Amino acid sequence: MIKTDCVKQTLFTIFLIVFSQALYSQSVTVRGKVLDQENKKPLAFVNIISENGKEGTVSDIDGKFSINLPEKTCCLKLSYIGYEPLDYKIDYQKSNQTIMMVPKAIELDEVTVFPGVNPAHRIINLVVDNRDKNNPENLDEFSYVSYDKMILTADADSLMKKDTALLDTTEMKVRKLLEKQDFFMMETVTERKYMKPKLNQENVLATKVSGFKNPVIVFMLSQIQSTSFYDDKINIINKNYINPISKGSTRKYFFLIEDTTYNDQGDTTFMISFRPKRDSKFDGMKGFLYINSDGWAIQNVKAGPYKDTTGLTIQVQQSYQKIEGHWFPVQLNTDIVFNTMTLAAGKKQYALVAHGNSYLRDINLHPGLKKRDFGFHEVEVESDAIKKKEDFWNKYRTDTLTERERETYRVIDSIGKETDFDKMASTVQSLMSGVIPLGPVDIDIDKFFHYNEYEGFYAGLGAHTNQTLSKVFTIGGFWGYGFRDKTAKYGMDASVIVHKRSESSVGFKYYFNVLPSGGTSFFTDKNQIWNTNNFGEFFTKRMNITRGYELNYKFRVRAFRDFKWNLSLIKQSKKAYEDYIFTPFDPITTPQHYELSKASLEFRFAWREKIIQTTKGPVSFGSDYPVVWFKYTQGFKGLLNSDFNFNKVDLRIMHTIKTNYYGHFTWVLTGGIANGEAPASELYAAQGTYATFTVFAPYTFGTMRANEFLSDRYASLFLTWDFKDLLFNIGNWKPQLLLLTNVTFGTLKNPEQHKNYDFKTLDKGYYESGIVIRKLLNLQVYDLGLGVMYRYGPYGLPKTGDNFAYKISLFYAF
């Protein structure tokens, strides 16, 4: 009995302890949203703690929060930079609290003097030390589904708060419009798969753009800002900014601990502001980092460019959560204010602003991916993406569409149908692609006119059928006339798409045209006269009249999706330039004519290139790695009366290195080897673009005379250091300095075989250097500058003045 009583008493005591602990630990979950009292916009990352200071949280990107509190907790304490601190009394009658915070009337820049080491540096250094571990893209794999929404409206808070009695007629109309709807809206649902190292796939499951039935573009927030805030450079609208948590950032950025909060897991969150140190000359950012002591990882970030250099004011926000033991982004917001695009209302102008929100869900850090799960392109659009019903959309929207959003779709869709937005957008995209749409035919702009030293001024016309006639095949042709060589040129071509996603197509060409002697081209090159990289064509002097037939097959292979391939069979009949004679060749007629039968295999390789499908085909957003072009050509003597047996290997590699603090460094390496007997037209003539004062042609030799050198094997290196606007900053005038050095070497096995051609060989190496100052004058489409190049080394000319070439530069102004 004694033992039984002891057991009962012990059990009763344990029960009392557990029960009392349960009573003591009873809690309640309080949910709500924090807004700006003046404009009713949500406030992200507001610090929220209980009255006893033991429980804490922060609002998410949409201003929403959820916090577990002991029962009968009276109040919440809220603090936020730029706002008055607030003690908020909880209304337990409401399932969701709406908390308004008041902006501070005046906020002065605070000067803080530290007696020793900045305490924020210890935290930032810990974040940098743990950066690789916390970076989501260092995981072996992951997958998620993203819902993106972007709204375009006007930044007109002052108009909306203005007394209606003071509004004129125009202001009243604008206000009524903005009270009902926004100007534009689009949504996208995307499934992303990632596999280390940097194998990325984004499948667009659904896309919807107000006013469009068939959007020509696909919106994803990942196109605007980096998904992760851990890379050395943060990309915002295709411009890179130095990350405040990159190595050595404490020497470049000023950091300040603004606030500290604690949560019920015992972790601490430090809110740290940052901006570039004074007089810094690099593309930096400013904003706030919320650092969690659990792994010293980013919990939230709110940042934007420190300086407005593009006419845009940009702010990005990211929120991270602990998922499967790893901090992972769950929300991304982007706000863009277009300072140069405004809405007029009375005497005031209101800037247009875009609000982008991205919500990540179904996050899986161990999805078991295989390489075969990745398609031909980094971004692929499902065939039924524009046909998804509301049931599908509602599964992924975080909230149902508001009345304002539904009205935006209704009104803009109606306007889009009436004015045919789809046709307008297709026309703009066609113009950017270099064609003018005219019903079922696209007029080729690059066939209108061009200029070179051989043809002089050329005028003509070219056209191809478009998708209005067929989405599978294309037929086209051209005709033109050179006013210096007094020769008409013409041709036709046709192509058939075999498989759209792999970009597989079969094509045929026939042409009677002139081709550069000793020139090299690759199948992806586009000779557009307005493209600054093609300015070297102006100086082409030696050309061969050519009648040609070509059959090609272009394709991609899923297993090697960073490659694009081209197989070609070519039959050409070429006329020698003027009285040139290739001595091993025994011509039947004079001047010499050459018959050539060739086959070529070539590829373009761009590691992890981001390609996005559009209705006009795939569009490249570039690669962060060197891009390689390779071509092998074999000539077959005797095949279809061909006169020559030879082979050629051609290579081009191009890469731009974007440094943290010193601008961009671009290098281009080209080279080629020709074996066997072949006339000068099939060899290599270094591209010289000399004139005493002329246009600057990138990646050519600005001091070399046209056709000054001839080689059967060569290598050239073009080096360009672009300091951007880091060296000069004179108010709104920001000239841009470029330093250039170009080098080439070459050999020619049997120079005596080439008669009536005045050339040198490149055995000793050719050198030139120069300087170009861009943006001396802005011509809207182009910016105008000046430069000078100097020739030196073994092929320097006796007269010093002959080694100089003076340039006028034209570059795209955007």
Buried (B, 14 or more C-beta within 10 A) or exposed (E): EEEEEEEEEEEEEEEEEEEEEEEEEEEEEBEBBBBBBBEEEBBBBBBBBBBEEEBBBBBBBBBBBEBBBBEEBEBBBBBBBEBEEBEBEBEEEEEEBEBBBEBEEEEEEEEEEEEEEBEBBEBBBBBBEBBEEBBBBBBEBBBBBBBBBBBBBBBBBEBBEBEEEEBEEEBBEBBEBBEEBBBBBBBBBBBBBBBEEEBBBBBBBBBBBBBBEEBBBBBBBBBBBBBBBBBBBBBBBEBBBBBBBBEEBBEBBBBBBBBEBBBBEEBBBBBBBBBBEEEBBBBBBBBBBBBBBBBBBBBBBBBBBBEEEBEBBBBBBBBBBBBEEBBBBBBBBBBBBBBEBBBEBBEBEBBBBBBBBBBBEEBBBEBEBEEEBBBBBBBBBBEEBBEBEEEBBEEBBEEEBEEBBEBBBEBBBEEBEEEEBBEBBBBEBBEEBBBBBEEEBBBBBBBBEBBBBBBEEBEBEBBBBBBEBEEEEBBBBBBBBBEEBEBEBBBEBBBBBBEBBBBBBBBBBBBBBBBBBBBBBBBBEEEBBEEBBBBBBBBBBBBBBBBBBBBBBBBBEEEEBBBBBBBBBBBBBBBBBEEBBBEEBEEEEEEBBBBBBBBBEBBBBBEBBBBBBBBBEBBBEEBBBBBBBBBEBBBBBEBEEBBBBBBBBBBBBBBBEBBBEBBBBBBBBBBBBBEBBBBBBBBBBBBBBBBEEBBBBBBBBBBBBBBBBBBBBBBBBBBBBBBBBBEBEEEEEBBBBBBBBBBBBBEBBEBEBBEEBEBBBBEEEBBBBBBBBBBBEEEEEBBBBBBBBBBEEEBBEEEEEBBBBBBBBBBEEE
